[in-house]
Amino acid sequence: MSAKKRATASLSDIAEQAGVSISTVSKVANGQPDVAAATRKRVERLLAESSYVPLKRRHIAPQERITFLTRTMNSPLTLDVLRGAAAEAQAHDLDLVISVHPDDTDLRWIDDLGGGRTAVVAVRPTLDADQRARFRLLGIPLIVVDPYTRPDDVSYSVGATNWAGGLEATEHLIAAGHRRIGMLTGVADTQSSLARQHGYLAALGARGIPADPELIRHGEFSYDSGLADGTTLLSLPNPPTAIFAASDFQAAGVIEAARRQGVRVPEDLSVIGFDDQIVARMTAPQLTSVRQPSEEMGKHAVRVARQLLLGEEPMARHTELATTLVVRGSVGEPRVR
């Protein structure tokens, strides 16, 4: 390997030469212990030859920054992600600039970001093909949090295991004895909503429970949508005994719809939400919900942004962080009718 190549070797180059994974090289480079002695010695030799400098010993130029891009500050998810992103940026003494930019097909705002001097962490952006191409043309790293659409080769992304979350929520209702389970999705064509619905359908299918299209309502991640769709489901001649909502705000709307119709939660109707935001602890009863690690998603996005500003390729282009089911008081056994 020439001197020039040694100076510019990346983790992937070293991993290929050593015959190990990129994660193993990263562990050795950053002093983590769980690597076999012979492998560690081989990787350390290659790291030394390449003059590789671990991330924790590198510094970002003062004029570089991370831009936190959002369409609105009214979303609890956005605020949770921002909280995590700000904490991670502060831990590494990085400047974090907040940019609130509504849906817009204009390209000038991208030009104003400053080219290669910034990396952009964007929460649920609705970027068209021209805008994504502009990011690539200007060399601006783009990290998308909770992407609306399937990941592409322009951006990096971090999300949650939405399919697994939908599966676990539905399995919890089935385990409680429910068979007639409704679902309120979010916007029908968004990636997270589709994945949650597919998890719901997979859980039903695994137990041989037919999916009833009448019990699936496509709405929005909002209280009003949950109230309207919950009212519709509870007004059916044969209403569901349980409802899985794709967001906590929709689930809160369902609980209100039930109250207005004299349906008790969880005695007459079980309800599960998704996100585990503060509203889940404000309903009566408190809401069982699938927690997605919003703050950790923000932290992870900033870690990726930092790596890219330092010229390092992250170990994964697209990452999903695990969801967990938080059990509270909104699920019970189905009432015998």
C-alpha positions as CSV (number, residue, x, y, z in Angstrom):
1,M,0.0,0.0,0.0
2,S,1.4,3.4,-1.1
3,A,2.0,6.3,1.3
4,K,-0.9,8.1,-0.2
5,K,-3.3,5.2,0.3
6,R,-2.1,4.7,3.8
7,A,-2.9,8.3,4.6
8,T,-6.5,8.0,3.3
9,A,-7.4,4.5,4.3
10,S,-10.9,4.1,5.8
11,L,-12.3,1.6,8.2
12,S,-13.7,-0.4,5.2
13,D,-10.3,-0.5,3.6
14,I,-8.7,-1.8,6.7
15,A,-11.5,-4.3,7.3
16,E,-11.0,-5.7,3.8
17,Q,-7.3,-6.1,4.3
18,A,-7.7,-7.7,7.7
19,G,-10.5,-10.0,6.6
20,V,-12.8,-8.8,9.4
21,S,-16.0,-6.7,9.7
22,I,-16.0,-2.9,9.8
23,S,-17.4,-3.1,13.3
24,T,-14.5,-5.1,14.5
25,V,-12.0,-2.6,13.1
26,S,-14.0,0.2,14.8
27,K,-13.8,-1.7,18.2
28,V,-10.1,-2.0,17.9
29,A,-9.6,1.6,16.8
30,N,-11.6,2.9,19.7
31,G,-10.1,0.6,22.4
32,Q,-13.1,-1.6,23.0
33,P,-12.1,-4.9,24.6
34,D,-14.3,-7.7,23.0
35,V,-11.9,-8.6,20.1
36,A,-9.7,-11.7,20.0
37,A,-6.0,-11.0,20.7
38,A,-4.7,-12.2,17.3
39,T,-7.3,-10.3,15.4
40,R,-6.6,-7.2,17.5
41,K,-2.9,-7.4,16.8
42,R,-3.5,-7.7,13.0
43,V,-5.9,-4.8,12.9
44,E,-3.7,-2.6,15.1
45,R,-0.8,-3.1,12.7
46,L,-2.9,-2.1,9.7
47,L,-4.3,0.9,11.6
48,A,-0.8,2.0,12.5
49,E,0.4,1.6,8.9
50,S,-2.6,3.7,7.6
51,S,-2.1,6.5,10.2
52,Y,-5.8,6.1,11.0
53,V,-7.0,8.5,13.7
54,P,-10.0,7.4,15.8
55,L,-13.1,9.7,15.8
56,K,-12.7,10.6,19.5
57,R,-9.3,12.1,18.8
58,R,-10.4,14.1,15.7
59,H,-11.7,17.6,15.6
60,I,-14.3,19.3,13.4
61,A,-13.3,22.7,12.0
62,P,-14.9,25.6,13.9
63,Q,-16.8,26.8,10.8
64,E,-18.6,23.5,10.4
65,R,-21.9,22.8,12.0
66,I,-25.0,20.6,12.1
67,T,-28.3,22.0,10.9
68,F,-31.4,20.5,12.5
69,L,-34.1,20.8,9.8
70,T,-37.8,20.5,10.5
71,R,-41.1,21.5,9.0
72,T,-42.6,22.4,12.3
73,M,-41.8,22.7,16.0
74,N,-45.3,21.6,17.0
75,S,-44.6,17.9,16.9
76,P,-43.7,16.1,20.1
77,L,-41.6,13.6,18.1
78,T,-39.6,16.5,16.6
79,L,-39.0,18.0,20.1
80,D,-37.9,14.6,21.5
81,V,-35.5,14.1,18.5
82,L,-34.2,17.6,19.0
83,R,-33.6,17.0,22.7
84,G,-31.4,14.0,21.8
85,A,-29.6,15.8,19.0
86,A,-28.8,18.8,21.2
87,A,-27.5,16.6,24.0
88,E,-25.2,14.7,21.6
89,A,-24.0,17.9,19.9
90,Q,-23.2,19.5,23.2
91,A,-21.3,16.4,24.3
92,H,-18.9,16.9,21.4
93,D,-18.9,20.7,21.5
94,L,-20.7,21.0,18.1
95,D,-22.8,23.9,16.9
96,L,-26.4,22.9,16.3
97,V,-28.5,25.3,14.3
98,I,-32.3,24.9,14.1
99,S,-33.9,25.6,10.7
100,V,-37.7,25.5,10.5
101,H,-38.6,25.2,6.8
102,P,-42.2,24.3,5.7
103,D,-42.9,22.2,2.6
104,D,-41.3,24.1,-0.3
105,T,-40.0,23.1,-3.8
106,D,-37.6,26.0,-3.8
107,L,-33.9,25.1,-4.0
108,R,-32.4,28.3,-2.7
109,W,-32.8,27.4,0.9
110,I,-30.6,24.4,0.3
111,D,-27.9,26.6,-1.3
112,D,-28.0,28.8,1.7
113,L,-27.0,25.9,4.0
114,G,-23.3,26.4,3.3
115,G,-22.2,23.5,1.2
116,G,-19.8,21.1,2.7
117,R,-19.5,23.1,5.9
118,T,-22.6,21.6,7.4
119,A,-24.4,18.3,7.8
120,V,-28.2,18.3,7.9
121,V,-30.3,16.2,10.4
122,A,-33.9,16.4,9.0
123,V,-37.0,15.1,10.8
124,R,-39.6,13.6,8.5
125,P,-38.6,15.8,5.5
126,T,-40.8,15.8,2.4
127,L,-38.0,16.4,-0.1
128,D,-38.6,15.9,-3.8
129,A,-36.1,14.4,-6.2
130,D,-34.7,17.8,-7.2
131,Q,-34.0,18.8,-3.6
132,R,-32.3,15.5,-2.8
133,A,-30.2,15.9,-6.0
134,R,-29.2,19.4,-4.8
135,F,-28.0,18.0,-1.5
136,R,-25.8,15.5,-3.4
137,L,-24.6,18.2,-5.8
138,L,-23.5,20.5,-3.0
139,G,-21.9,17.7,-1.0
140,I,-24.2,18.3,2.0
141,P,-24.6,15.1,4.1
142,L,-28.3,14.5,4.8
143,I,-29.4,12.3,7.7
144,V,-33.1,11.7,7.8
145,V,-34.9,10.9,11.0
146,D,-38.1,8.8,10.8
147,P,-38.2,8.9,7.0
148,Y,-41.6,9.2,5.3
149,T,-40.4,7.2,2.3
150,R,-38.1,4.2,1.7
151,P,-34.4,5.0,2.3
152,D,-32.5,6.0,-0.8
153,D,-28.8,6.3,-1.8
154,V,-28.7,10.1,-1.3
155,S,-29.3,10.3,2.4
156,Y,-28.5,8.4,5.6
157,S,-31.4,7.5,7.9
158,V,-32.3,6.5,11.4
159,G,-35.8,5.3,12.4
160,A,-37.5,2.8,14.6
161,T,-38.5,-0.9,14.2
162,N,-42.0,0.1,13.3
163,W,-42.9,-3.4,11.9
164,A,-41.8,-5.1,15.1
165,G,-43.6,-2.5,17.2
166,G,-46.9,-3.1,15.3
167,L,-46.4,-6.9,15.6
168,E,-45.7,-6.7,19.4
169,A,-48.7,-4.4,20.1
170,T,-51.1,-6.7,18.2
171,E,-49.6,-9.8,19.8
172,H,-50.2,-8.2,23.2
173,L,-53.9,-7.8,22.4
174,I,-54.2,-11.3,21.0
175,A,-52.6,-12.7,24.2
176,A,-55.2,-10.8,26.2
177,G,-57.9,-12.8,24.4
178,H,-58.9,-10.4,21.6
179,R,-59.6,-11.6,18.1
180,R,-61.6,-8.7,16.6
181,I,-58.9,-6.0,16.6
182,G,-59.2,-2.7,14.8
183,M,-56.3,-0.5,13.6
184,L,-56.0,3.2,12.9
185,T,-53.1,3.9,10.6
186,G,-51.4,7.1,9.9
187,V,-51.1,8.7,6.5
188,A,-51.4,5.6,4.3
189,D,-48.3,6.0,2.1
190,T,-45.8,6.9,4.8
191,Q,-43.1,4.3,5.6
192,S,-43.6,4.2,9.3
193,S,-47.4,3.9,9.0
194,L,-47.1,1.1,6.5
195,A,-44.6,-0.8,8.6
196,R,-46.8,-0.6,11.7
197,Q,-49.8,-1.8,9.7
198,H,-47.8,-4.7,8.2
199,G,-46.7,-5.7,11.7
200,Y,-50.4,-5.7,12.8
201,L,-51.3,-7.9,9.8
202,A,-48.4,-10.3,10.4
203,A,-49.5,-10.8,14.0
204,L,-53.1,-11.6,12.9
205,G,-51.9,-13.9,10.2
206,A,-49.6,-15.8,12.5
207,R,-52.5,-16.7,14.7
208,G,-54.9,-17.5,11.8
209,I,-57.1,-14.4,12.5
210,P,-58.5,-13.0,9.2
211,A,-57.8,-9.3,8.6
212,D,-61.1,-7.5,8.3
213,P,-60.7,-4.4,6.0
214,E,-63.7,-2.9,7.8
215,L,-61.6,-2.7,10.9
216,I,-58.7,-0.8,9.3
217,R,-59.0,3.0,9.1
218,H,-56.5,5.2,7.3
219,G,-56.2,8.7,8.9
220,E,-53.5,11.0,10.3
221,F,-51.3,10.9,13.4
222,S,-53.6,13.3,15.3
223,Y,-56.2,13.3,18.1
224,D,-59.0,14.5,15.8
225,S,-58.3,11.7,13.4
226,G,-58.4,9.1,16.2
227,L,-61.6,10.6,17.5
228,A,-63.3,10.4,14.1
229,D,-62.0,6.9,13.2
230,G,-62.6,5.6,16.7
231,T,-66.2,6.8,16.5
232,T,-66.6,5.0,13.2
233,L,-65.3,1.7,14.4
234,L,-67.3,1.8,17.7
235,S,-70.5,2.5,15.7
236,L,-70.2,-0.7,13.6
237,P,-72.8,-3.4,14.2
238,N,-70.0,-5.7,15.3
239,P,-67.4,-3.3,16.7
240,P,-63.9,-4.3,17.6
241,T,-63.0,-5.3,21.2
242,A,-59.6,-3.8,20.8
243,I,-58.0,-1.0,18.7
244,F,-54.3,-0.5,17.9
245,A,-53.6,3.1,16.9
246,A,-50.5,4.1,15.0
247,S,-49.9,7.0,17.3
248,D,-50.6,8.0,20.9
249,F,-52.7,11.0,19.8
250,Q,-54.9,8.8,17.7
251,A,-55.2,6.4,20.7
252,A,-56.2,9.3,22.9
253,G,-58.9,10.2,20.4
254,V,-60.2,6.6,20.5
255,I,-60.5,6.7,24.3
256,E,-62.5,9.9,24.0
257,A,-64.7,8.3,21.3
258,A,-65.3,5.4,23.7
259,R,-66.2,7.7,26.6
260,R,-68.8,9.6,24.4
261,Q,-70.5,6.3,23.5
262,G,-70.4,4.9,27.1
263,V,-67.7,2.3,26.3
264,R,-65.3,1.7,29.1
265,V,-61.6,1.3,28.7
266,P,-60.3,-1.3,29.3
267,E,-63.4,-3.1,30.5
268,D,-65.3,-2.9,27.2
269,L,-62.5,-1.8,24.8
270,S,-58.7,-2.2,24.9
271,V,-56.5,0.4,23.3
272,I,-52.8,0.5,22.4
273,G,-50.9,3.5,21.0
274,F,-47.5,4.1,19.4
275,D,-44.7,6.5,20.3
276,D,-45.0,6.6,24.2
277,Q,-45.1,10.3,24.3
278,I,-46.4,12.4,27.2
279,V,-50.0,12.1,26.1
280,A,-49.8,8.3,26.9
281,R,-49.5,9.2,30.6
282,M,-52.3,11.9,30.5
283,T,-55.2,9.7,29.4
284,A,-57.5,7.9,31.8
285,P,-56.6,5.1,32.0
286,Q,-53.0,5.6,31.2
287,L,-52.2,4.3,27.7
288,T,-50.3,1.1,26.9
289,S,-48.0,2.2,24.0
290,V,-45.1,1.1,21.8
291,R,-42.2,3.3,22.7
292,Q,-39.9,4.4,19.9
293,P,-36.6,5.8,21.1
294,S,-37.0,9.3,19.7
295,E,-34.2,11.0,21.8
296,E,-31.8,8.2,20.9
297,M,-32.7,8.6,17.2
298,G,-31.6,12.3,17.5
299,K,-28.4,11.3,19.2
300,H,-27.6,8.6,16.6
301,A,-28.3,11.1,13.8
302,V,-25.8,13.6,15.2
303,R,-23.2,10.8,15.6
304,V,-23.6,10.0,11.9
305,A,-23.5,13.6,11.0
306,R,-20.3,14.0,13.0
307,Q,-18.7,11.0,11.3
308,L,-19.5,12.4,7.9
309,L,-18.1,15.9,8.7
310,L,-14.9,14.1,9.8
311,G,-14.7,12.3,6.5
312,E,-15.6,8.9,8.0
313,E,-18.1,6.5,6.5
314,P,-20.6,5.3,9.2
315,M,-20.9,1.5,9.7
316,A,-24.5,1.5,8.4
317,R,-26.2,3.9,6.0
318,H,-29.7,3.1,7.3
319,T,-30.4,2.2,11.0
320,E,-33.5,1.2,12.9
321,L,-33.5,1.4,16.7
322,A,-35.6,-1.1,18.7
323,T,-39.1,-0.3,20.0
324,T,-40.4,-1.6,23.3
325,L,-44.0,-2.1,24.5
326,V,-44.8,-0.1,27.7
327,V,-47.7,-1.8,29.5
328,R,-50.1,0.5,31.4
329,G,-53.8,0.3,32.1
330,S,-55.6,0.5,28.8
331,V,-55.7,-3.3,27.9
332,G,-57.9,-5.9,29.4
333,E,-59.6,-9.1,28.5
334,P,-62.5,-8.9,26.0
335,R,-65.9,-8.5,27.5
336,V,-68.3,-11.4,26.8
337,R,-71.2,-10.1,24.7
